[in-house]
Amino acid sequence: TFTIAVRRIEGGAIVTKTLDAVKKTFSPPKAHPAVVPKEIIEQTTAFTQPRGRLEMGGLLIGHVDDQGNNVVVCGFFPEQTEASPGYCEFDGGAVAMAMGACDMANEKKGGPHTPNLRVIGWIHTHPDIGIFLSGIDVNTFGLLRGQTSDGRIVAVVVDPLRKEHGVFNSEKAARGKD
């Protein structure tokens, strides 16, 4: 189970919507294929495995390629504000900072051949409990989808103890472990 704690950031604000508001104003788009490099899964496993059964969550940065795929290029784990065997949380300020960094990179990018970076999704662990999206994860998926202009979001779940992972491009469907 994964949640981003939304808190006010000094000098700015984060706009959030409730899941009910998202459902009323947004119909789910077609699920687009996700491309997640195996190195991100391997690095996540190595980084989070020493935490044992404590969950950990982070963000994925990426872009949409010319075939319409959601392409993950990197991931990072901000400081966790809460962690237990069934739950993790980090401050919503990490999302705002990641979005700001993507905006800055896009403004200074090398030219028309360089894709626009964005927060393309989130990654979190399910240590020794397997690969699935919990009810809270499904709600988080919908909330994050509602914060995007095109409804694209990717969720990656890694079980660092079983060394399994899953890539979810919708709240209901998981892509295989390839």
C-alpha positions as CSV (number, residue, x, y, z in Angstrom):
1,T,0.0,0.0,0.0
2,F,1.4,3.3,-1.0
3,T,0.4,6.9,-0.4
4,I,1.9,10.3,-1.1
5,A,1.2,12.7,1.7
6,V,0.1,16.0,0.3
7,R,1.4,18.9,2.3
8,R,1.6,22.6,1.6
9,I,5.0,23.7,0.4
10,E,6.3,27.1,1.5
11,G,6.0,29.5,-1.4
12,G,3.7,27.2,-3.4
13,A,0.8,24.9,-3.2
14,I,-0.2,21.5,-4.5
15,V,-3.7,21.1,-6.0
16,T,-5.3,17.7,-5.2
17,K,-8.6,16.1,-6.1
18,T,-10.5,13.5,-4.2
19,L,-10.9,10.1,-6.0
20,D,-14.6,10.8,-6.4
21,A,-13.9,14.1,-8.1
22,V,-11.5,12.4,-10.5
23,K,-14.1,9.7,-11.3
24,K,-16.7,12.3,-12.1
25,T,-14.5,14.4,-14.3
26,F,-12.3,11.9,-16.0
27,S,-13.0,8.7,-17.9
28,P,-10.0,6.3,-17.9
29,P,-8.0,6.5,-21.1
30,K,-6.7,3.5,-23.0
31,A,-3.9,1.8,-21.2
32,H,-0.6,2.5,-23.0
33,P,2.3,0.0,-22.9
34,A,5.0,0.8,-20.4
35,V,8.7,0.4,-21.0
36,V,10.7,-0.1,-17.8
37,P,14.4,-0.9,-18.0
38,K,15.4,-4.0,-16.1
39,E,18.2,-2.0,-14.4
40,I,15.6,0.1,-12.6
41,I,14.0,-3.1,-11.2
42,E,17.5,-4.5,-10.3
43,Q,18.6,-1.2,-8.6
44,T,15.3,-1.0,-6.7
45,T,15.7,-4.6,-5.5
46,A,19.2,-3.9,-4.3
47,F,18.4,-0.6,-2.7
48,T,15.3,-1.7,-0.8
49,Q,16.1,-5.3,0.1
50,P,18.1,-4.3,3.2
51,R,14.9,-2.7,4.6
52,G,13.5,-6.1,5.1
53,R,9.7,-6.1,5.3
54,L,9.3,-2.3,5.4
55,E,7.7,-0.9,2.3
56,M,9.3,2.0,0.4
57,G,7.9,4.2,-2.4
58,G,9.3,6.5,-5.0
59,L,8.6,8.3,-8.3
60,L,9.4,7.4,-11.9
61,I,10.6,10.0,-14.4
62,G,10.1,9.3,-18.1
63,H,8.4,10.4,-21.3
64,V,6.0,9.2,-24.0
65,D,7.8,7.9,-27.1
66,D,6.8,8.3,-30.7
67,Q,4.9,4.9,-30.6
68,G,2.8,6.1,-27.6
69,N,4.7,4.0,-25.0
70,N,5.2,5.3,-21.4
71,V,9.0,5.1,-21.2
72,V,10.6,5.1,-17.7
73,V,14.1,6.6,-17.7
74,C,14.9,6.8,-14.0
75,G,13.4,6.4,-10.6
76,F,14.1,7.8,-7.1
77,F,13.0,7.2,-3.6
78,P,12.5,10.4,-1.5
79,E,12.8,10.2,2.3
80,Q,9.9,8.1,3.6
81,T,7.8,9.9,6.2
82,E,6.1,6.6,7.2
83,A,6.9,3.0,6.6
84,S,5.6,-0.3,7.8
85,P,5.2,-3.9,6.4
86,G,2.0,-2.8,4.7
87,Y,2.3,0.9,4.1
88,C,4.7,3.6,3.0
89,E,4.4,7.3,2.5
90,F,6.6,10.3,1.4
91,D,5.9,14.0,1.4
92,G,4.1,15.4,-1.6
93,G,6.8,18.0,-1.9
94,A,8.9,15.4,-3.6
95,V,6.4,15.2,-6.4
96,A,6.4,19.0,-6.8
97,M,10.2,19.1,-6.9
98,A,10.3,16.2,-9.5
99,M,7.8,18.0,-11.6
100,G,9.8,21.3,-11.3
101,A,13.0,19.5,-12.3
102,C,11.3,18.0,-15.3
103,D,10.0,21.4,-16.4
104,M,13.4,22.9,-16.0
105,A,15.0,20.1,-18.0
106,N,12.4,20.5,-20.8
107,E,13.0,24.2,-21.0
108,K,16.8,23.7,-21.5
109,K,16.6,20.5,-23.6
110,G,18.8,19.9,-26.6
111,G,16.3,20.3,-29.4
112,P,13.2,18.8,-31.1
113,H,14.6,15.3,-31.0
114,T,14.7,15.3,-27.2
115,P,11.4,14.1,-25.6
116,N,9.7,16.0,-22.8
117,L,10.4,14.5,-19.4
118,R,7.6,14.2,-16.8
119,V,6.6,12.2,-13.7
120,I,5.4,9.2,-15.5
121,G,4.5,7.1,-12.5
122,W,5.5,5.7,-9.2
123,I,7.4,2.7,-7.9
124,H,6.9,0.9,-4.5
125,T,7.8,-2.3,-2.8
126,H,5.7,-5.1,-1.5
127,P,8.3,-7.0,0.5
128,D,7.5,-10.7,0.7
129,I,3.8,-10.2,-0.1
130,G,3.8,-10.4,-3.9
131,I,2.9,-8.3,-6.9
132,F,-0.5,-6.6,-6.9
133,L,-2.1,-3.2,-6.4
134,S,-3.9,-2.9,-3.1
135,G,-7.0,-0.9,-2.6
136,I,-5.0,2.1,-1.5
137,D,-2.6,1.6,-4.5
138,V,-5.6,1.6,-6.9
139,N,-6.8,4.9,-5.3
140,T,-3.3,6.4,-5.6
141,F,-3.2,5.3,-9.2
142,G,-6.5,7.1,-9.9
143,L,-5.5,10.2,-8.0
144,L,-2.1,10.4,-9.9
145,R,-3.9,9.7,-13.2
146,G,-6.2,12.6,-12.5
147,Q,-3.3,15.0,-12.0
148,T,-2.0,14.4,-15.5
149,S,-3.3,16.2,-18.6
150,D,-3.5,12.9,-20.6
151,G,-4.3,10.4,-18.0
152,R,-1.1,8.4,-18.4
153,I,0.5,6.8,-15.4
154,V,2.6,3.7,-14.7
155,A,2.9,1.8,-11.4
156,V,5.8,-0.5,-10.7
157,V,5.6,-2.9,-7.8
158,V,8.8,-4.7,-6.7
159,D,9.0,-7.5,-4.1
160,P,12.7,-7.3,-3.3
161,L,12.6,-10.4,-1.0
162,R,10.9,-12.7,-3.6
163,K,12.7,-10.9,-6.4
164,E,9.5,-10.4,-8.4
165,H,8.0,-7.3,-10.0
166,G,5.1,-6.1,-12.0
167,V,4.4,-3.2,-14.2
168,F,0.8,-1.8,-14.1
169,N,-0.4,0.5,-16.9
170,S,-3.9,0.7,-15.5
171,E,-5.6,0.1,-12.2
172,K,-6.8,-3.3,-13.4
173,A,-4.2,-4.9,-15.7
174,A,-0.6,-5.9,-15.0
175,R,2.1,-6.5,-17.6
176,G,4.1,-9.7,-17.2
177,K,7.5,-9.9,-15.5
178,D,9.5,-9.6,-18.7
